[in-house]
Structure formats: C-alpha cells, structure tokens
Amino acid sequence: MAQLWGGRFTGSINELAWNFNASISFDKRFLEQDVRGSKAHATMLAKQNIISEEEKKLITEGLDSILEDVKAGKLEITSKYEDIHSFLEANLIDRVGDAGKKVHTGRSRNDQVALDMRLYARGEVEHMADLLNNMLVTLLDIMKANTETYMPGFTHLQKAQPVTLAHHVGAYFEMFKRDLLRMKDIRERMNYCPLGAGALAGTTYPLDRDYTAELLDFYGPTLNSMDSVSDRDYLIEFLAALSTVMMHLSRFSEEIIIWNSNEYRFVDIDDAYSTGSSIMPQKKNPDIAELVRGKTGRVYGDLMSLLTTMKGIPLAYNKDMQEDKEAAFDAIDTASNCLTLFTDMLRTLKFNKENMEKSAMMGFTNATDAADYLVVKGMPFRDAHSVIGRLVLHCIDKKCAIDDLKIDELKSFSELFDEDIYDAISLETCVNKRLTVGAPSPVVMKKVIDVNEAFLKEFKL
C-alpha cells in the first residue's frame, strides 16, 4: 500500500478500510490531467525559486516518462496505490529521486484533485460541444432537404395542423442549440484555476497562482481557497446540462420510435441501428432510440447523486466529495455515447415522405384553415369553428377528408363555401401562407436555415 500520509500513523490501516477509502480504481482516469497539473506546478515553483531549474527539468521529464510508459502498457496503475496522485508521486520519486519529493511543495491533494476534475470536466465540456455541433449540422442538412416535405404537426399526440419535416426537425435544432450554448456558459464559469489553494487556506510559499493558471489555459486563479477545494458547482451544472441534452434526445427518440411503428411508417431506420427479435422474424426494432430513451434516467440519477452528496457538506473539503467522480464519469460517458449514436442513426434515417403527406391529408390538419376560410368570407370565428367541427364529424362518418367532399356537400354546411375552398385548404396553401417568424412556410424556413447556418459558422466555445 503506497500512501502520502504515513508519518502521523503508527499502525496500519484495515485492508477493507483501505479499499473503501481508495479511489485509484476510478480516478486513474485523471492521469493526463495530474501530469499536466504537476508539470505546471513544478514550472511555477522553479520560476519562484522554490525549486531549482534542474529539479524542475527532472520532475518534468520524469512525469512525461511515466505517462508515456502507462500509455505504452509498460507501467500499470494498480490498487497498490491509494489514488492517482500517490501513484504518480511514488513513481516519480522512484525515477528521479529527491527532486520528485519536492513536486508536492505548496500543494495539497485537495487542490490537486480539484484541479484534475476541473481540467477533465473542461475537456469533456469541449468534447460535448463538438458532439452537439455534429448533431446540429445533421439536423440542418435534414432541414435543407425538407422545406416542402409535408407532415402532420401534433398536439397531445393528435394530428393538429400541417407542417413540414424541416419545421419539425427545426424544433430540435433549437433545443440542441440551447444545449450547445449551455456548454459555452459552463466553460466560462468553470475556467478558473484552483491550484495553489492548498488544503483550504493557501500556503506560506510565494506561489504565483496567476502564472500557474496561465500555464493551464485558465482565465485566472480562483479567489477563495476554501471555495476552491470544495466547489463542485461547475460539475453539477455540467451534469444538469447533460440531463437536459438527454431529455432532448429522449423526446426525439420517442418520436423516432413512433414514426418507425407500422401504424405510422414515417421513417426507416438503418439496419446498423436496429435489431431483430429472437422469435419473431419480421421484427426490426428501434433499439438504439429505445436505449437512449432509457439511459436518460441514468444520467438524471447521476445528477441527483451528486446533488445529494453535496447538500450537507460543510466547508471545506470532505471525503464525501470523492463520490463526485463515478457519477460524473458515468453521466459524461453515457451522454457522449448516446449523442454520438443518435446523431449517426439520424444521419442514416430514411424519411417516407409520401406516408407523411398522406397522414397529414387524412388527419384533418387543415380544419383550422377551413375555419379561417369561413372567417375571411365574413363568418364569426366561433361560428366557423362550430361549422367545421360538424363537417369533420361528417367526414369521420364517411371515412374521407374535407378535400374529398364535393362543393354541394360543403355548401350544405355553409353557403359561404365556394370552389376556392380546395386551394385554401390544400397542404401547400396551409403551410405556405404561414409567413410569421418561426412558422413552417418554406420562405420562412429558408431564412431560419440561413440564420442557423451562420450560427454554426460563427460559434466559438
């Protein structure tokens, strides 16, 4: 057992207690961050003449060699060590001797792990932004190709009014665009360096925390040493944002599942993202969409776990905070995999445009426009609403659409109907005449597509 704190103790720790306390099994993920932070700390110590340039050189080269050997499989991170910090320091001392014993000068594991988590989370925020950008590009491509692909719009899962596929998918573009902007906000707030805060009260060594922050690409140092080592707000924000991403993916998954059903047949999912049944040979199941929907609850659980861990912790660092890692890692891995797979599935999705248009035609989605037609002819809207309601009931009995009725039949409901009603309630007219900002007409959608294309070109994290 290799630890950094044995001097105070005369007895050995219980083996079960050691394993319970150790975090090496999961914080080994921090190896690169710990190396990077230790190199920056050593560079700052040398600048401040706390260690010599030669010692800094030995430390830096030793850290690089450890990282290289682990990546090459020559050095194994084992449970012999309590955590990634003790693994790195013990191996550094083995390689460079007394110089390695100085790497921890002016530093605590508290600010060390706070730095590692912040560096790791920052990298994952950037990676998540890239995945969201890929999703937005995919959605925009679908929008560009489908400004005149008619389909029913829904409320309460009931056919409501005709829209286009571009308009429907555009709603998800807005959702994921907000998700991308949340990543930018999170990165802005989290991008301050806790290294140099020590255990909780700083240090008497003349550290240059601004320089350390600069070396690690932070905006600057954190301004309160107690908050520096006990803050996990940025992680909670990140998991909350990932939960929102997953909620959006889950909603979209639900729609893909419905659209893939035999009753709708709006989409065909590529074989690469479907599975079959062990007993029913005809089945092609939307398993990826269903798993994304299911894993959403898992990410929610990770967020709640972290919130619950943090809710009763007094200042400053407490061992409870070790529980932040596994929840964060799981949420990040799950959301990353779901977003990657869903985007790939979406990119290969085939839309059955004829079925979409036919569904819009048979769902009385033009009923509101038929009422508006009567209003334009002079009928009060509430009366028009009642007339079209009776007309729809008549069509349900006859198993036909409003468009299928002859003009004489329409006139039996109102003399205001004339031959121009057929053009007024066609899908094209119903969609094309909706010209307000945010509406589904091709003219408006093309402007929105231009705005979104410019957003993607200009966006910087």
QUIJO-V718771 format. One record per residue. N is the residue number from 0. OMEGA is omega as a letter, one per 30 degrees, with the letter a starting at -180 (none if undefined). Layout:
N;OMEGA
N;OMEGA
This chain:
0;a
1;a
2;a
3;a
4;a
5;a
6;a
7;a
8;l
9;l
10;l
11;a
12;l
13;a
14;l
15;l
16;l
17;a
18;l
19;a
20;a
21;l
22;a
23;a
24;l
25;a
26;l
27;l
28;a
29;a
30;a
31;l
32;a
33;l
34;a
35;l
36;a
37;l
38;l
39;l
40;l
41;l
42;l
43;l
44;l
45;l
46;a
47;l
48;l
49;l
50;a
51;l
52;l
53;l
54;l
55;a
56;l
57;l
58;a
59;l
60;l
61;l
62;l
63;a
64;l
65;l
66;l
67;a
68;l
69;a
70;a
71;a
72;l
73;a
74;a
75;l
76;a
77;a
78;l
79;a
80;a
81;a
82;a
83;a
84;l
85;l
86;a
87;a
88;a
89;l
90;l
91;l
92;l
93;a
94;a
95;l
96;a
97;l
98;l
99;l
100;a
101;a
102;a
103;l
104;l
105;a
106;l
107;l
108;a
109;l
110;l
111;a
112;l
113;l
114;a
115;a
116;a
117;l
118;a
119;a
120;l
121;l
122;a
123;l
124;l
125;l
126;l
127;l
128;l
129;l
130;l
131;l
132;l
133;l
134;a
135;l
136;l
137;l
138;a
139;l
140;l
141;l
142;a
143;a
144;a
145;l
146;l
147;l
148;a
149;l
150;l
151;l
152;a
153;l
154;a
155;a
156;l
157;l
158;a
159;a
160;a
161;l
162;l
163;l
164;l
165;a
166;l
167;l
168;l
169;l
170;l
171;l
172;a
173;l
174;a
175;l
176;l
177;l
178;l
179;l
180;l
181;l
182;l
183;l
184;a
185;a
186;l
187;a
188;a
189;a
190;l
191;a
192;l
193;a
194;a
195;l
196;a
197;a
198;l
199;a
200;a
201;a
202;l
203;l
204;a
205;a
206;l
207;a
208;l
209;a
210;l
211;l
212;l
213;l
214;a
215;l
216;l
217;l
218;a
219;l
220;l
221;a
222;l
223;a
224;l
225;l
226;a
227;a
228;a
229;a
230;l
231;l
232;a
233;l
234;l
235;l
236;a
237;l
238;l
239;l
240;l
241;l
242;l
243;l
244;a
245;l
246;l
247;l
248;a
249;l
250;l
251;l
252;l
253;l
254;l
255;l
256;l
257;a
258;a
259;a
260;l
261;a
262;a
263;a
264;l
265;a
266;l
267;l
268;l
269;a
270;a
271;a
272;l
273;l
274;l
275;l
276;l
277;a
278;a
279;a
280;a
281;a
282;l
283;a
284;l
285;a
286;a
287;l
288;a
289;l
290;l
291;l
292;a
293;a
294;l
295;l
296;l
297;l
298;l
299;a
300;l
301;l
302;a
303;l
304;a
305;l
306;a
307;l
308;a
309;a
310;a
311;a
312;l
313;l
314;g
315;a
316;l
317;a
318;l
319;a
320;l
321;a
322;l
323;a
324;a
325;l
326;a
327;a
328;a
329;a
330;a
331;a
332;a
333;a
334;l
335;l
336;a
337;a
338;l
339;a
340;a
341;l
342;l
343;l
344;a
345;a
346;a
347;a
348;l
349;a
350;l
351;a
352;a
353;l
354;l
355;a
356;l
357;l
358;l
359;a
360;a
361;a
362;a
363;l
364;l
365;a
366;l
367;l
368;l
369;l
370;l
371;l
372;a
373;l
374;l
375;l
376;l
377;a
378;l
379;a
380;a
381;l
382;l
383;l
384;a
385;l
386;a
387;l
388;l
389;l
390;l
391;l
392;l
393;a
394;l
395;l
396;a
397;a
398;l
399;l
400;l
401;a
402;a
403;a
404;l
405;a
406;l
407;l
408;l
409;a
410;l
411;l
412;l
413;l
414;l
415;l
416;l
417;a
418;a
419;l
420;a
421;l
422;a
423;a
424;l
425;a
426;a
427;a
428;a
429;a
430;a
431;a
432;l
433;a
434;l
435;l
436;l
437;a
438;a
439;a
440;l
441;a
442;l
443;a
444;l
445;l
446;l
447;l
448;l
449;l
450;a
451;l
452;l
453;l
454;a
455;a
456;a
457;a
458;l
459;l
460;none
